[in-house]
Amino acid sequence: MYNTAGHLVEQFSLQAKDEIHRVSLTDLPAGMYVVLLKNGQTLTRKKLMLVDD
């Protein structure tokens, strides 16, 4: 995955409330992913799209 500056991103962090979650993209195939983050009773959903070069 590439960020908006065009740099390759192999892992990144998502924040849900006061907790930070690290996500590794190593060896994931291209596709649409939904990441669910749970913090106590709160559930946060983030969508990711990975594309091949």
N, CA, C and O atoms as CSV, one atom per row, in Angstrom:
chain,resi,resn,atom,element,x,y,z
A,1,MET,N,N,0.850,-1.159,0.000
A,1,MET,CA,C,0.000,0.000,0.000
A,1,MET,C,C,0.898,1.223,0.000
A,1,MET,O,O,1.957,1.221,0.628
A,2,TYR,N,N,0.485,2.258,-0.694
A,2,TYR,CA,C,1.244,3.500,-0.739
A,2,TYR,C,C,0.442,4.610,-0.069
A,2,TYR,O,O,-0.782,4.666,-0.181
A,3,ASN,N,N,1.149,5.484,0.623
A,3,ASN,CA,C,0.467,6.619,1.235
A,3,ASN,C,C,0.318,7.737,0.211
A,3,ASN,O,O,0.736,7.586,-0.937
A,4,THR,N,N,-0.269,8.848,0.613
A,4,THR,CA,C,-0.525,9.940,-0.326
A,4,THR,C,C,0.750,10.590,-0.837
A,4,THR,O,O,0.723,11.268,-1.865
A,5,ALA,N,N,1.877,10.398,-0.136
A,5,ALA,CA,C,3.166,10.934,-0.590
A,5,ALA,C,C,3.866,9.972,-1.549
A,5,ALA,O,O,4.949,10.279,-2.047
A,6,GLY,N,N,3.257,8.805,-1.816
A,6,GLY,CA,C,3.839,7.842,-2.731
A,6,GLY,C,C,4.840,6.893,-2.099
A,6,GLY,O,O,5.528,6.168,-2.817
A,7,HIS,N,N,4.939,6.878,-0.787
A,7,HIS,CA,C,5.862,5.977,-0.092
A,7,HIS,C,C,5.178,4.651,0.233
A,7,HIS,O,O,4.012,4.623,0.624
A,8,LEU,N,N,5.916,3.557,0.067
A,8,LEU,CA,C,5.393,2.230,0.371
A,8,LEU,C,C,5.151,2.093,1.872
A,8,LEU,O,O,6.013,2.433,2.682
A,9,VAL,N,N,3.983,1.597,2.230
A,9,VAL,CA,C,3.616,1.399,3.632
A,9,VAL,C,C,3.454,-0.100,3.874
A,9,VAL,O,O,2.613,-0.740,3.243
A,10,GLU,N,N,4.254,-0.663,4.781
A,10,GLU,CA,C,4.145,-2.082,5.113
A,10,GLU,C,C,3.342,-2.307,6.386
A,10,GLU,O,O,2.820,-3.400,6.609
A,11,GLN,N,N,3.243,-1.285,7.213
A,11,GLN,CA,C,2.407,-1.365,8.406
A,11,GLN,C,C,1.959,0.042,8.765
A,11,GLN,O,O,2.578,1.024,8.354
A,12,PHE,N,N,0.897,0.134,9.522
A,12,PHE,CA,C,0.393,1.438,9.923
A,12,PHE,C,C,-0.355,1.287,11.235
A,12,PHE,O,O,-0.577,0.175,11.714
A,13,SER,N,N,-0.737,2.406,11.806
A,13,SER,CA,C,-1.453,2.410,13.080
A,13,SER,C,C,-2.831,3.021,12.893
A,13,SER,O,O,-3.003,3.967,12.123
A,14,LEU,N,N,-3.799,2.481,13.593
A,14,LEU,CA,C,-5.144,3.039,13.639
A,14,LEU,C,C,-5.469,3.332,15.093
A,14,LEU,O,O,-5.120,2.559,15.986
A,15,GLN,N,N,-6.141,4.457,15.324
A,15,GLN,CA,C,-6.504,4.811,16.689
A,15,GLN,C,C,-8.006,4.674,16.862
A,15,GLN,O,O,-8.783,5.178,16.051
A,16,ALA,N,N,-8.406,3.994,17.915
A,16,ALA,CA,C,-9.806,3.859,18.298
A,16,ALA,C,C,-9.906,4.323,19.746
A,16,ALA,O,O,-9.424,3.664,20.667
A,17,LYS,N,N,-10.538,5.461,19.917
A,17,LYS,CA,C,-10.599,6.106,21.235
A,17,LYS,C,C,-9.185,6.354,21.734
A,17,LYS,O,O,-8.412,7.039,21.065
A,18,ASP,N,N,-8.827,5.810,22.902
A,18,ASP,CA,C,-7.510,6.083,23.484
A,18,ASP,C,C,-6.526,4.938,23.263
A,18,ASP,O,O,-5.498,4.874,23.938
A,19,GLU,N,N,-6.822,4.037,22.335
A,19,GLU,CA,C,-5.968,2.876,22.095
A,19,GLU,C,C,-5.434,2.907,20.664
A,19,GLU,O,O,-6.171,3.235,19.734
A,20,ILE,N,N,-4.167,2.569,20.486
A,20,ILE,CA,C,-3.546,2.547,19.161
A,20,ILE,C,C,-3.313,1.096,18.749
A,20,ILE,O,O,-2.759,0.305,19.512
A,21,HIS,N,N,-3.744,0.755,17.530
A,21,HIS,CA,C,-3.605,-0.598,16.995
A,21,HIS,C,C,-2.658,-0.558,15.804
A,21,HIS,O,O,-2.786,0.311,14.942
A,22,ARG,N,N,-1.706,-1.489,15.745
A,22,ARG,CA,C,-0.779,-1.578,14.634
A,22,ARG,C,C,-1.233,-2.696,13.694
A,22,ARG,O,O,-1.563,-3.798,14.132
A,23,VAL,N,N,-1.244,-2.390,12.399
A,23,VAL,CA,C,-1.690,-3.340,11.386
A,23,VAL,C,C,-0.551,-3.581,10.416
A,23,VAL,O,O,0.004,-2.634,9.858
A,24,SER,N,N,-0.198,-4.848,10.210
A,24,SER,CA,C,0.845,-5.220,9.256
A,24,SER,C,C,0.197,-5.669,7.954
A,24,SER,O,O,-0.764,-6.437,7.966
A,25,LEU,N,N,0.725,-5.187,6.828
A,25,LEU,CA,C,0.185,-5.531,5.518
A,25,LEU,C,C,1.026,-6.577,4.806
A,25,LEU,O,O,0.745,-6.909,3.654
A,26,THR,N,N,2.042,-7.099,5.459
A,26,THR,CA,C,2.954,-8.046,4.852
A,26,THR,C,C,2.197,-9.289,4.392
A,26,THR,O,O,1.449,-9.893,5.161
A,27,ASP,N,N,2.399,-9.659,3.140
A,27,ASP,CA,C,1.841,-10.882,2.541
A,27,ASP,C,C,0.324,-10.889,2.383
A,27,ASP,O,O,-0.246,-11.951,2.128
A,28,LEU,N,N,-0.346,-9.764,2.521
A,28,LEU,CA,C,-1.781,-9.734,2.255
A,28,LEU,C,C,-2.016,-9.565,0.756
A,28,LEU,O,O,-1.359,-8.735,0.128
A,29,PRO,N,N,-2.935,-10.329,0.168
A,29,PRO,CA,C,-3.240,-10.141,-1.249
A,29,PRO,C,C,-4.047,-8.859,-1.464
A,29,PRO,O,O,-4.643,-8.324,-0.529
A,30,ALA,N,N,-4.057,-8.378,-2.702
A,30,ALA,CA,C,-4.839,-7.191,-3.037
A,30,ALA,C,C,-6.309,-7.462,-2.758
A,30,ALA,O,O,-6.773,-8.593,-2.903
A,31,GLY,N,N,-7.034,-6.440,-2.362
A,31,GLY,CA,C,-8.465,-6.586,-2.104
A,31,GLY,C,C,-8.957,-5.546,-1.120
A,31,GLY,O,O,-8.199,-4.694,-0.659
A,32,MET,N,N,-10.239,-5.631,-0.808
A,32,MET,CA,C,-10.863,-4.725,0.150
A,32,MET,C,C,-10.896,-5.421,1.505
A,32,MET,O,O,-11.302,-6.578,1.609
A,33,TYR,N,N,-10.470,-4.715,2.527
A,33,TYR,CA,C,-10.439,-5.261,3.882
A,33,TYR,C,C,-11.199,-4.332,4.812
A,33,TYR,O,O,-11.194,-3.114,4.636
A,34,VAL,N,N,-11.841,-4.915,5.788
A,34,VAL,CA,C,-12.494,-4.153,6.848
A,34,VAL,C,C,-11.807,-4.538,8.152
A,34,VAL,O,O,-11.758,-5.712,8.518
A,35,VAL,N,N,-11.279,-3.539,8.845
A,35,VAL,CA,C,-10.607,-3.756,10.122
A,35,VAL,C,C,-11.549,-3.286,11.221
A,35,VAL,O,O,-11.999,-2.140,11.214
A,36,LEU,N,N,-11.843,-4.168,12.158
A,36,LEU,CA,C,-12.692,-3.820,13.295
A,36,LEU,C,C,-11.821,-3.673,14.530
A,36,LEU,O,O,-11.067,-4.581,14.880
A,37,LEU,N,N,-11.929,-2.530,15.187
A,37,LEU,CA,C,-11.160,-2.250,16.394
A,37,LEU,C,C,-12.125,-2.164,17.567
A,37,LEU,O,O,-13.091,-1.402,17.531
A,38,LYS,N,N,-11.863,-2.940,18.595
A,38,LYS,CA,C,-12.730,-2.931,19.769
A,38,LYS,C,C,-11.977,-2.343,20.946
A,38,LYS,O,O,-10.857,-2.752,21.252
A,39,ASN,N,N,-12.606,-1.376,21.604
A,39,ASN,CA,C,-12.043,-0.749,22.788
A,39,ASN,C,C,-13.166,-0.655,23.813
A,39,ASN,O,O,-14.001,0.248,23.748
A,40,GLY,N,N,-13.183,-1.589,24.756
A,40,GLY,CA,C,-14.280,-1.620,25.725
A,40,GLY,C,C,-15.574,-1.978,25.017
A,40,GLY,O,O,-15.657,-3.023,24.373
A,41,GLN,N,N,-16.581,-1.129,25.126
A,41,GLN,CA,C,-17.869,-1.351,24.463
A,41,GLN,C,C,-17.946,-0.669,23.098
A,41,GLN,O,O,-18.966,-0.771,22.417
A,42,THR,N,N,-16.885,0.023,22.692
A,42,THR,CA,C,-16.881,0.764,21.436
A,42,THR,C,C,-16.238,-0.056,20.328
A,42,THR,O,O,-15.154,-0.611,20.510
A,43,LEU,N,N,-16.907,-0.132,19.177
A,43,LEU,CA,C,-16.387,-0.834,18.009
A,43,LEU,C,C,-16.208,0.180,16.885
A,43,LEU,O,O,-17.154,0.880,16.523
A,44,THR,N,N,-15.007,0.260,16.338
A,44,THR,CA,C,-14.701,1.187,15.252
A,44,THR,C,C,-14.359,0.377,14.011
A,44,THR,O,O,-13.595,-0.584,14.089
A,45,ARG,N,N,-14.919,0.758,12.864
A,45,ARG,CA,C,-14.669,0.055,11.609
A,45,ARG,C,C,-13.881,0.953,10.664
A,45,ARG,O,O,-14.229,2.118,10.467
A,46,LYS,N,N,-12.813,0.402,10.078
A,46,LYS,CA,C,-11.996,1.113,9.098
A,46,LYS,C,C,-11.934,0.264,7.839
A,46,LYS,O,O,-11.727,-0.947,7.922
A,47,LYS,N,N,-12.111,0.880,6.670
A,47,LYS,CA,C,-12.008,0.164,5.401
A,47,LYS,C,C,-10.641,0.421,4.784
A,47,LYS,O,O,-10.141,1.546,4.798
A,48,LEU,N,N,-10.040,-0.641,4.240
A,48,LEU,CA,C,-8.748,-0.547,3.566
A,48,LEU,C,C,-8.869,-1.170,2.190
A,48,LEU,O,O,-9.529,-2.196,2.026
A,49,MET,N,N,-8.239,-0.559,1.203
A,49,MET,CA,C,-8.185,-1.149,-0.120
A,49,MET,C,C,-6.723,-1.321,-0.499
A,49,MET,O,O,-5.987,-0.338,-0.586
A,50,LEU,N,N,-6.295,-2.559,-0.725
A,50,LEU,CA,C,-4.933,-2.858,-1.143
A,50,LEU,C,C,-4.956,-3.201,-2.622
A,50,LEU,O,O,-5.758,-4.024,-3.062
A,51,VAL,N,N,-4.074,-2.569,-3.391
A,51,VAL,CA,C,-4.019,-2.809,-4.834
A,51,VAL,C,C,-2.630,-3.287,-5.222
A,51,VAL,O,O,-1.641,-2.937,-4.578
A,52,ASP,N,N,-2.560,-4.091,-6.281
A,52,ASP,CA,C,-1.276,-4.526,-6.823
A,52,ASP,C,C,-0.679,-3.399,-7.642
A,52,ASP,O,O,-1.395,-2.535,-8.148
A,53,ASP,N,N,0.651,-3.415,-7.770
A,53,ASP,CA,C,1.328,-2.424,-8.618
A,53,ASP,C,C,1.099,-2.728,-10.070
A,53,ASP,O,O,1.589,-2.005,-10.937
